[in-house]
Amino acid sequence: MAAGVGTLWSHRGALRILVRRDLAVKYQQSALGYLWSLIEPLGFGAIYWFVFGVLYERDTGRYLGEAADSYPLFLFTGIFAWMWASSALGEATNALTGQARLITTMNLPRQFFPIGRVAGRVAEYLAGLPLLVAAAAVYAVAGRIHPGWSVLALPLAITLQGVLLVGLALLLSTANVLMRDVERVMRLVVRVLFYATPIIYPFGLVRDSSLPDWLKAGYELNPLVGIFQLHHAVWYPDEFPDARLLGTTITGCLLVLVVGWWTFHRLEPAVLKEL
C-alpha cells in the first residue's frame, strides 16, 4: 500500500488533469456551470429547513439549545458535506465501467479513476465553503452561535471523509465491474445513509430516543455519524463527538481505506480482463 501511495504521488499531475476534465465535462453544457454545485444543496436545504425547522421546530430546537435560531446553518453544514459524499459514491461506483477505454489505454495507476471522482466532488464542496463561513459569521455577530476552538474540527472532518470515500470508491468501483448490480444497490444505500446519519437532525435525538441499545450502538458504528458530528461541531462546539465516537470513526475510516485498497489491488487483473 505504501508503494502504491508513492506511485500515485509521483503521478499527481495526471490526477489533477483527470479531475479538471471530469469537472469540465460535467458542466460544459450547463448554462449555470459550477453554480449548480451551490444551487442544488441550497435547494435541498431549503426543503428540509421547512420540514424540520418550521414544522418540527420544537424537536430540533430542544437539542440545539441557544443555537436553535441558527438551525439553517446547522442544516446547510450537513447538506453541503452530504452532497460531496453522495455524489462521490454515485460517480465513483461507475468510475471504471464508464472509463474503460481510458483505463485500458493509458499508462496510469488505475486507482486514479475512482479517486479522481472523490477529488472532483471535494472541489465542489470547497467551492461552497465560503457560503457557510459567511452565514456562520452572520449568526456569530448576532450572538446565536459561539464557535471557538471547534473550528479546528473542519480539517479533521474533511480528512476523515476523504479517507472514507476513497476507500469506498476503490471498493465499489471494483465490485461494480464484476457485479453490475452494485450500482443499483448503491442508489438505495445512499438514500438510507442520508437518514441514518445526523445530517438534518441533531445526534442527541438518536441517543435520547427509545431505540434499543444495540441499535444505537450499531448506528454509531457508521463512520459518517462521527464525521458529520465533526462538520456540525465546527459551528456548534457541543456537537463535537466524544472520545468513543471519535475513536470509532477514525478506526472505521482507516479500516475502509485499507480494505478498499487491498480489494482493488487484489482484483485489478480480473477487472482489467472484464473491461
Salt bridges, closest charged atoms under 4 A:
ASP22 OD1 - ARG21 NH2 2.65
ASP22 OD2 - ARG117 NE 3.45
ASP59 OD1 - ARG62 NH2 3.55
GLU91 OE2 - LYS26 NZ 3.44
GLU91 OE1 - ARG121 NH1 2.31
GLU124 OE2 - LYS26 NZ 3.15
GLU124 OE1 - ARG121 NE 3.15
GLU220 OE2 - ARG207 NE 3.09
GLU220 OE1 - ARG244 NH2 3.10
ASP242 OD2 - ARG207 NH2 2.98
GLU268 OE2 - ARG110 NH1 3.63
